[in-house]
Amino acid sequence: MSKKKNKTPEERAIHEEAVRLRKMTDKQLVEQFHRAAEPEMVNSPSHKAEEAPKDAMPNENTSAIQKLLTALSKGECKGIKGATVYKISQFAAEKGLL
C-alpha cells in the first residue's frame, strides 16, 4: 500500500525549497541571501555605498537586512537556527551591511 499524498502542489514546492535550503552549507546560505538582496540593492539609491570608501558611513538601508536577521533569529525559517544566524550576522557586519 503506497503512502497518500496529502500536500497540494504549492505545499510540495514550498517543502522542496525548504529541504533544499536546509541542505545548504553556511557559505551557500550566505551566497543565497546576497543573491536575493542584489535586486533590492540595485533598485535602491543606497547602492552607491559600495563605491564609497570603506571609512564612509555604513549602508543606510540596513533595515531590510536587519529584518531578515530578526526573522531568522525568531525561527521563522525552519532549518536555520541561532548559530547560523549568528554567523550570517557576523559576516554582514564584516562587510559593512549592518
N, CA, C and O atoms as CSV, one atom per row, in Angstrom:
chain,resi,resn,atom,element,x,y,z
A,1,MET,N,N,0.844,-1.173,0.000
A,1,MET,CA,C,0.000,0.000,0.000
A,1,MET,C,C,0.893,1.242,0.000
A,1,MET,O,O,1.771,1.387,0.851
A,2,SER,N,N,0.665,2.113,-0.942
A,2,SER,CA,C,1.503,3.306,-1.048
A,2,SER,C,C,1.003,4.404,-0.113
A,2,SER,O,O,-0.133,4.391,0.361
A,3,LYS,N,N,1.887,5.331,0.123
A,3,LYS,CA,C,1.605,6.444,1.013
A,3,LYS,C,C,0.706,7.461,0.304
A,3,LYS,O,O,0.900,7.751,-0.876
A,4,LYS,N,N,-0.281,8.003,1.034
A,4,LYS,CA,C,-1.157,9.022,0.451
A,4,LYS,C,C,-0.423,10.355,0.391
A,4,LYS,O,O,0.323,10.714,1.303
A,5,LYS,N,N,-0.645,11.069,-0.682
A,5,LYS,CA,C,-0.035,12.383,-0.845
A,5,LYS,C,C,-1.086,13.430,-0.498
A,5,LYS,O,O,-1.993,13.707,-1.284
A,6,ASN,N,N,-0.947,14.005,0.691
A,6,ASN,CA,C,-1.933,14.958,1.185
A,6,ASN,C,C,-1.559,16.410,0.912
A,6,ASN,O,O,-2.327,17.312,1.247
A,7,LYS,N,N,-0.421,16.651,0.326
A,7,LYS,CA,C,0.022,18.020,0.091
A,7,LYS,C,C,-0.438,18.510,-1.276
A,7,LYS,O,O,-0.493,17.755,-2.247
A,8,THR,N,N,-0.766,19.797,-1.319
A,8,THR,CA,C,-1.114,20.416,-2.593
A,8,THR,C,C,0.183,20.657,-3.372
A,8,THR,O,O,1.264,20.608,-2.785
A,9,PRO,N,N,0.098,20.913,-4.664
A,9,PRO,CA,C,1.321,21.203,-5.436
A,9,PRO,C,C,2.103,22.393,-4.868
A,9,PRO,O,O,3.334,22.391,-4.876
A,10,GLU,N,N,1.387,23.403,-4.378
A,10,GLU,CA,C,2.057,24.567,-3.795
A,10,GLU,C,C,2.808,24.167,-2.520
A,10,GLU,O,O,3.944,24.588,-2.304
A,11,GLU,N,N,2.162,23.348,-1.678
A,11,GLU,CA,C,2.809,22.892,-0.449
A,11,GLU,C,C,4.032,22.031,-0.756
A,11,GLU,O,O,5.044,22.117,-0.061
A,12,ARG,N,N,3.941,21.206,-1.789
A,12,ARG,CA,C,5.081,20.372,-2.183
A,12,ARG,C,C,6.248,21.231,-2.655
A,12,ARG,O,O,7.403,20.954,-2.330
A,13,ALA,N,N,5.942,22.278,-3.427
A,13,ALA,CA,C,7.003,23.166,-3.919
A,13,ALA,C,C,7.684,23.887,-2.753
A,13,ALA,O,O,8.909,24.014,-2.724
A,14,ILE,N,N,6.888,24.352,-1.800
A,14,ILE,CA,C,7.449,25.025,-0.624
A,14,ILE,C,C,8.304,24.048,0.176
A,14,ILE,O,O,9.387,24.400,0.643
A,15,HIS,N,N,7.814,22.825,0.330
A,15,HIS,CA,C,8.559,21.811,1.079
A,15,HIS,C,C,9.892,21.499,0.398
A,15,HIS,O,O,10.918,21.382,1.068
A,16,GLU,N,N,9.882,21.366,-0.912
A,16,GLU,CA,C,11.117,21.072,-1.643
A,16,GLU,C,C,12.125,22.208,-1.499
A,16,GLU,O,O,13.324,21.963,-1.359
A,17,GLU,N,N,11.642,23.447,-1.534
A,17,GLU,CA,C,12.523,24.600,-1.359
A,17,GLU,C,C,13.108,24.609,0.055
A,17,GLU,O,O,14.294,24.883,0.236
A,18,ALA,N,N,12.279,24.309,1.049
A,18,ALA,CA,C,12.754,24.271,2.433
A,18,ALA,C,C,13.809,23.184,2.622
A,18,ALA,O,O,14.808,23.401,3.307
A,19,VAL,N,N,13.594,22.039,2.028
A,19,VAL,CA,C,14.574,20.949,2.119
A,19,VAL,C,C,15.878,21.370,1.459
A,19,VAL,O,O,16.957,21.104,1.988
A,20,ARG,N,N,15.785,22.023,0.310
A,20,ARG,CA,C,16.984,22.483,-0.390
A,20,ARG,C,C,17.763,23.477,0.475
A,20,ARG,O,O,18.991,23.413,0.543
A,21,LEU,N,N,17.047,24.397,1.137
A,21,LEU,CA,C,17.712,25.377,1.995
A,21,LEU,C,C,18.360,24.714,3.204
A,21,LEU,O,O,19.459,25.097,3.605
A,22,ARG,N,N,17.694,23.731,3.784
A,22,ARG,CA,C,18.252,23.052,4.959
A,22,ARG,C,C,19.515,22.277,4.622
A,22,ARG,O,O,20.368,22.087,5.489
A,23,LYS,N,N,19.649,21.832,3.398
A,23,LYS,CA,C,20.821,21.055,2.993
A,23,LYS,C,C,22.017,21.928,2.639
A,23,LYS,O,O,23.113,21.411,2.422
A,24,MET,N,N,21.827,23.241,2.577
A,24,MET,CA,C,22.911,24.147,2.187
A,24,MET,C,C,23.921,24.315,3.318
A,24,MET,O,O,23.580,24.221,4.498
A,25,THR,N,N,25.166,24.564,2.933
A,25,THR,CA,C,26.196,24.904,3.911
A,25,THR,C,C,26.032,26.380,4.275
A,25,THR,O,O,25.280,27.108,3.627
A,26,ASP,N,N,26.741,26.810,5.314
A,26,ASP,CA,C,26.665,28.209,5.720
A,26,ASP,C,C,27.084,29.137,4.584
A,26,ASP,O,O,26.455,30.169,4.352
A,27,LYS,N,N,28.140,28.767,3.885
A,27,LYS,CA,C,28.630,29.600,2.782
A,27,LYS,C,C,27.568,29.714,1.691
A,27,LYS,O,O,27.334,30.798,1.156
A,28,GLN,N,N,26.930,28.596,1.365
A,28,GLN,CA,C,25.891,28.611,0.338
A,28,GLN,C,C,24.704,29.463,0.780
A,28,GLN,O,O,24.117,30.178,-0.032
A,29,LEU,N,N,24.344,29.391,2.073
A,29,LEU,CA,C,23.240,30.206,2.584
A,29,LEU,C,C,23.547,31.692,2.446
A,29,LEU,O,O,22.706,32.471,1.998
A,30,VAL,N,N,24.758,32.075,2.836
A,30,VAL,CA,C,25.141,33.486,2.751
A,30,VAL,C,C,25.108,33.952,1.303
A,30,VAL,O,O,24.611,35.041,1.012
A,31,GLU,N,N,25.636,33.136,0.389
A,31,GLU,CA,C,25.615,33.498,-1.025
A,31,GLU,C,C,24.182,33.630,-1.533
A,31,GLU,O,O,23.877,34.530,-2.315
A,32,GLN,N,N,23.311,32.739,-1.090
A,32,GLN,CA,C,21.902,32.786,-1.496
A,32,GLN,C,C,21.250,34.083,-1.018
A,32,GLN,O,O,20.503,34.717,-1.764
A,33,PHE,N,N,21.533,34.477,0.233
A,33,PHE,CA,C,20.963,35.716,0.764
A,33,PHE,C,C,21.489,36.927,0.007
A,33,PHE,O,O,20.742,37.871,-0.251
A,34,HIS,N,N,22.767,36.907,-0.348
A,34,HIS,CA,C,23.326,38.030,-1.104
A,34,HIS,C,C,22.692,38.121,-2.490
A,34,HIS,O,O,22.379,39.213,-2.964
A,35,ARG,N,N,22.503,36.974,-3.136
A,35,ARG,CA,C,21.856,36.977,-4.455
A,35,ARG,C,C,20.424,37.487,-4.346
A,35,ARG,O,O,19.949,38.203,-5.227
A,36,ALA,N,N,19.741,37.123,-3.277
A,36,ALA,CA,C,18.360,37.569,-3.092
A,36,ALA,C,C,18.306,39.066,-2.810
A,36,ALA,O,O,17.340,39.732,-3.182
A,37,ALA,N,N,19.333,39.597,-2.158
A,37,ALA,CA,C,19.354,41.014,-1.807
A,37,ALA,C,C,19.834,41.891,-2.956
A,37,ALA,O,O,19.560,43.091,-2.955
A,38,GLU,N,N,20.543,41.334,-3.936
A,38,GLU,CA,C,21.087,42.132,-5.037
A,38,GLU,C,C,20.029,42.914,-5.806
A,38,GLU,O,O,20.226,44.110,-6.020
A,39,PRO,N,N,18.916,42.313,-6.236
A,39,PRO,CA,C,17.923,43.108,-6.973
A,39,PRO,C,C,17.381,44.261,-6.135
A,39,PRO,O,O,17.102,45.337,-6.662
A,40,GLU,N,N,17.234,44.040,-4.845
A,40,GLU,CA,C,16.745,45.092,-3.965
A,40,GLU,C,C,17.762,46.222,-3.867
A,40,GLU,O,O,17.390,47.396,-3.861
A,41,MET,N,N,19.035,45.875,-3.790
A,41,MET,CA,C,20.074,46.888,-3.656
A,41,MET,C,C,20.276,47.663,-4.950
A,41,MET,O,O,20.603,48.849,-4.908
A,42,VAL,N,N,20.090,47.021,-6.094
A,42,VAL,CA,C,20.256,47.695,-7.378
A,42,VAL,C,C,19.203,48.784,-7.533
A,42,VAL,O,O,19.492,49.848,-8.080
A,43,ASN,N,N,17.997,48.536,-7.065
A,43,ASN,CA,C,16.911,49.496,-7.198
A,43,ASN,C,C,16.966,50.598,-6.154
A,43,ASN,O,O,16.325,51.635,-6.327
A,44,SER,N,N,17.713,50.402,-5.077
A,44,SER,CA,C,17.737,51.401,-4.016
A,44,SER,C,C,18.836,52.432,-4.282
A,44,SER,O,O,19.868,52.100,-4.864
A,45,PRO,N,N,18.619,53.683,-3.858
A,45,PRO,CA,C,19.633,54.716,-4.064
A,45,PRO,C,C,20.873,54.490,-3.211
A,45,PRO,O,O,21.915,55.081,-3.491
A,46,SER,N,N,20.796,53.662,-2.189
A,46,SER,CA,C,21.949,53.427,-1.326
A,46,SER,C,C,22.930,52.437,-1.940
A,46,SER,O,O,23.926,52.088,-1.306
A,47,HIS,N,N,22.669,51.977,-3.163
A,47,HIS,CA,C,23.570,51.044,-3.841
A,47,HIS,C,C,24.932,51.686,-4.088
A,47,HIS,O,O,25.927,50.978,-4.236
A,48,LYS,N,N,24.989,52.989,-4.133
A,48,LYS,CA,C,26.240,53.693,-4.377
A,48,LYS,C,C,27.177,53.615,-3.184
A,48,LYS,O,O,28.330,54.038,-3.279
A,49,ALA,N,N,26.705,53.082,-2.060
A,49,ALA,CA,C,27.552,52.958,-0.875
A,49,ALA,C,C,28.724,52.026,-1.128
A,49,ALA,O,O,29.772,52.178,-0.500
A,50,GLU,N,N,28.574,51.070,-2.029
A,50,GLU,CA,C,29.670,50.160,-2.342
A,50,GLU,C,C,30.824,50.902,-3.004
A,50,GLU,O,O,31.983,50.524,-2.837
A,51,GLU,N,N,30.517,51.946,-3.747
A,51,GLU,CA,C,31.540,52.699,-4.446
A,51,GLU,C,C,32.270,53.659,-3.511
A,51,GLU,O,O,33.357,54.134,-3.839
A,52,ALA,N,N,31.686,53.946,-2.357
A,52,ALA,CA,C,32.280,54.867,-1.403
A,52,ALA,C,C,33.453,54.191,-0.698
A,52,ALA,O,O,33.523,52.963,-0.661
A,53,PRO,N,N,34.369,54.974,-0.140
A,53,PRO,CA,C,35.476,54.374,0.599
A,53,PRO,C,C,34.970,53.610,1.825
A,53,PRO,O,O,33.860,53.843,2.304
A,54,LYS,N,N,35.804,52.696,2.320
A,54,LYS,CA,C,35.381,51.860,3.444
A,54,LYS,C,C,35.225,52.658,4.728
A,54,LYS,O,O,34.532,52.204,5.639
A,55,ASP,N,N,35.836,53.818,4.836
A,55,ASP,CA,C,35.720,54.633,6.039
A,55,ASP,C,C,34.400,55.395,6.083
A,55,ASP,O,O,34.083,56.017,7.097
A,56,ALA,N,N,33.637,55.356,5.015
A,56,ALA,CA,C,32.375,56.087,4.955
A,56,ALA,C,C,31.339,55.430,5.858
A,56,ALA,O,O,31.552,54.341,6.391
A,57,MET,N,N,30.227,56.112,6.013
A,57,MET,CA,C,29.132,55.596,6.842
A,57,MET,C,C,28.649,54.270,6.275
A,57,MET,O,O,28.672,54.076,5.060
A,58,PRO,N,N,28.206,53.339,7.147
A,58,PRO,CA,C,27.666,52.079,6.634
A,58,PRO,C,C,26.389,52.320,5.835
A,58,PRO,O,O,25.780,53.387,5.904
A,59,ASN,N,N,26.015,51.327,5.098
A,59,ASN,CA,C,24.834,51.409,4.246
A,59,ASN,C,C,23.624,51.854,5.057
A,59,ASN,O,O,23.317,51.255,6.088
A,60,GLU,N,N,22.937,52.894,4.605
A,60,GLU,CA,C,21.792,53.420,5.336
A,60,GLU,C,C,20.593,52.490,5.280
A,60,GLU,O,O,19.723,52.556,6.147
A,61,ASN,N,N,20.531,51.633,4.287
A,61,ASN,CA,C,19.382,50.746,4.124
A,61,ASN,C,C,19.652,49.400,4.796
A,61,ASN,O,O,19.608,48.355,4.148
A,62,THR,N,N,19.927,49.436,6.085
A,62,THR,CA,C,20.185,48.193,6.807
A,62,THR,C,C,18.905,47.592,7.349
A,62,THR,O,O,18.925,46.484,7.884
A,63,SER,N,N,17.795,48.296,7.224
A,63,SER,CA,C,16.553,47.791,7.807
A,63,SER,C,C,16.126,46.472,7.177
A,63,SER,O,O,15.622,45.597,7.881
A,64,ALA,N,N,16.311,46.306,5.880
A,64,ALA,CA,C,15.914,45.058,5.227
A,64,ALA,C,C,16.772,43.901,5.718
A,64,ALA,O,O,16.261,42.813,5.984
A,65,ILE,N,N,18.053,44.129,5.836
A,65,ILE,CA,C,18.948,43.082,6.331
A,65,ILE,C,C,18.641,42.796,7.791
A,65,ILE,O,O,18.629,41.640,8.215
A,66,GLN,N,N,18.393,43.848,8.559
A,66,GLN,CA,C,18.073,43.666,9.975
A,66,GLN,C,C,16.767,42.895,10.139
A,66,GLN,O,O,16.659,42.041,11.020
A,67,LYS,N,N,15.773,43.186,9.300
A,67,LYS,CA,C,14.505,42.449,9.351
A,67,LYS,C,C,14.728,40.975,9.039
A,67,LYS,O,O,14.153,40.100,9.686
A,68,LEU,N,N,15.567,40.707,8.040
A,68,LEU,CA,C,15.876,39.325,7.677
A,68,LEU,C,C,16.532,38.602,8.841
A,68,LEU,O,O,16.127,37.491,9.185
A,69,LEU,N,N,17.536,39.211,9.449
A,69,LEU,CA,C,18.232,38.576,10.562
A,69,LEU,C,C,17.312,38.386,11.764
A,69,LEU,O,O,17.403,37.372,12.456
A,70,THR,N,N,16.435,39.342,12.016
A,70,THR,CA,C,15.487,39.214,13.121
A,70,THR,C,C,14.525,38.063,12.874
A,70,THR,O,O,14.247,37.273,13.776
A,71,ALA,N,N,14.021,37.971,11.656
A,71,ALA,CA,C,13.099,36.880,11.322
A,71,ALA,C,C,13.793,35.528,11.435
A,71,ALA,O,O,13.200,34.564,11.920
A,72,LEU,N,N,15.035,35.453,10.995
A,72,LEU,CA,C,15.776,34.197,11.101
A,72,LEU,C,C,16.025,33.827,12.556
A,72,LEU,O,O,15.909,32.660,12.928
A,73,SER,N,N,16.366,34.815,13.382
A,73,SER,CA,C,16.649,34.518,14.786
A,73,SER,C,C,15.393,34.113,15.545
A,73,SER,O,O,15.477,33.398,16.543
A,74,LYS,N,N,14.222,34.566,15.079
A,74,LYS,CA,C,12.959,34.164,15.707
A,74,LYS,C,C,12.535,32.771,15.275
A,74,LYS,O,O,11.580,32.215,15.817
A,75,GLY,N,N,13.236,32.204,14.305
A,75,GLY,CA,C,12.920,30.852,13.855
A,75,GLY,C,C,11.840,30.799,12.801
A,75,GLY,O,O,11.191,29.766,12.640
A,76,GLU,N,N,11.628,31.885,12.078
A,76,GLU,CA,C,10.585,31.916,11.054
A,76,GLU,C,C,10.951,31.095,9.824
A,76,GLU,O,O,10.069,30.737,9.042
A,77,CYS,N,N,12.211,30.794,9.638
A,77,CYS,CA,C,12.659,29.951,8.532
A,77,CYS,C,C,13.145,28.641,9.125
A,77,CYS,O,O,14.191,28.588,9.772
A,78,LYS,N,N,12.392,27.608,8.905
A,78,LYS,CA,C,12.734,26.320,9.504
A,78,LYS,C,C,14.073,25.833,8.968
A,78,LYS,O,O,14.375,25.970,7.783
A,79,GLY,N,N,14.860,25.265,9.862
A,79,GLY,CA,C,16.149,24.720,9.483
A,79,GLY,C,C,17.310,25.668,9.713
A,79,GLY,O,O,18.466,25.255,9.625
A,80,ILE,N,N,17.029,26.930,10.006
A,80,ILE,CA,C,18.089,27.893,10.279
A,80,ILE,C,C,17.990,28.262,11.752
A,80,ILE,O,O,17.014,28.874,12.186
A,81,LYS,N,N,18.992,27.889,12.501
A,81,LYS,CA,C,18.988,28.091,13.949
A,81,LYS,C,C,19.931,29.221,14.334
A,81,LYS,O,O,20.523,29.877,13.477
A,82,GLY,N,N,20.057,29.433,15.621
A,82,GLY,CA,C,20.808,30.552,16.168
A,82,GLY,C,C,22.247,30.653,15.711
A,82,GLY,O,O,22.729,31.748,15.422
A,83,ALA,N,N,22.947,29.518,15.641
A,83,ALA,CA,C,24.363,29.559,15.253
A,83,ALA,C,C,24.529,30.062,13.824
A,83,ALA,O,O,25.433,30.848,13.541
A,84,THR,N,N,23.666,29.616,12.932
A,84,THR,CA,C,23.737,30.056,11.539
A,84,THR,C,C,23.411,31.544,11.438
A,84,THR,O,O,24.068,32.281,10.703
A,85,VAL,N,N,22.398,31.979,12.179
A,85,VAL,CA,C,22.027,33.402,12.178
A,85,VAL,C,C,23.191,34.234,12.708
A,85,VAL,O,O,23.482,35.310,12.186
A,86,TYR,N,N,23.847,33.734,13.739
A,86,TYR,CA,C,24.989,34.447,14.309
A,86,TYR,C,C,26.101,34.600,13.275
A,86,TYR,O,O,26.672,35.680,13.126
A,87,LYS,N,N,26.406,33.522,12.566
A,87,LYS,CA,C,27.458,33.566,11.549
A,87,LYS,C,C,27.098,34.534,10.424
A,87,LYS,O,O,27.951,35.283,9.947
A,88,ILE,N,N,25.845,34.516,10.007
A,88,ILE,CA,C,25.404,35.424,8.946
A,88,ILE,C,C,25.481,36.868,9.432
A,88,ILE,O,O,25.887,37.757,8.682
A,89,SER,N,N,25.091,37.105,10.689
A,89,SER,CA,C,25.153,38.453,11.262
A,89,SER,C,C,26.591,38.951,11.315
A,89,SER,O,O,26.869,40.100,10.974
A,90,GLN,N,N,27.498,38.087,11.742
A,90,GLN,CA,C,28.908,38.462,11.808
A,90,GLN,C,C,29.454,38.784,10.417
A,90,GLN,O,O,30.189,39.755,10.238
A,91,PHE,N,N,29.090,37.968,9.447
A,91,PHE,CA,C,29.546,38.185,8.073
A,91,PHE,C,C,29.009,39.517,7.537
A,91,PHE,O,O,29.741,40.273,6.898
A,92,ALA,N,N,27.737,39.795,7.800
A,92,ALA,CA,C,27.136,41.053,7.346
A,92,ALA,C,C,27.821,42.243,8.007
A,92,ALA,O,O,28.040,43.271,7.366
A,93,ALA,N,N,28.159,42.109,9.279
A,93,ALA,CA,C,28.842,43.191,9.986
A,93,ALA,C,C,30.242,43.413,9.409
A,93,ALA,O,O,30.678,44.554,9.261
A,94,GLU,N,N,30.942,42.329,9.085
A,94,GLU,CA,C,32.278,42.442,8.493
A,94,GLU,C,C,32.231,43.145,7.140
A,94,GLU,O,O,33.144,43.893,6.792
A,95,LYS,N,N,31.171,42.903,6.382
A,95,LYS,CA,C,31.034,43.505,5.053
A,95,LYS,C,C,30.469,44.921,5.115
A,95,LYS,O,O,30.344,45.589,4.088
A,96,GLY,N,N,30.126,45.379,6.327
A,96,GLY,CA,C,29.607,46.730,6.481
A,96,GLY,C,C,28.144,46.873,6.125
A,96,GLY,O,O,27.680,47.979,5.847
A,97,LEU,N,N,27.411,45.776,6.130
A,97,LEU,CA,C,25.994,45.833,5.791
A,97,LEU,C,C,25.137,46.198,6.991
A,97,LEU,O,O,23.982,46.593,6.829
A,98,LEU,N,N,25.681,46.073,8.181
A,98,LEU,CA,C,24.927,46.411,9.396
A,98,LEU,C,C,25.525,47.615,10.061
A,98,LEU,O,O,25.032,48.055,11.099
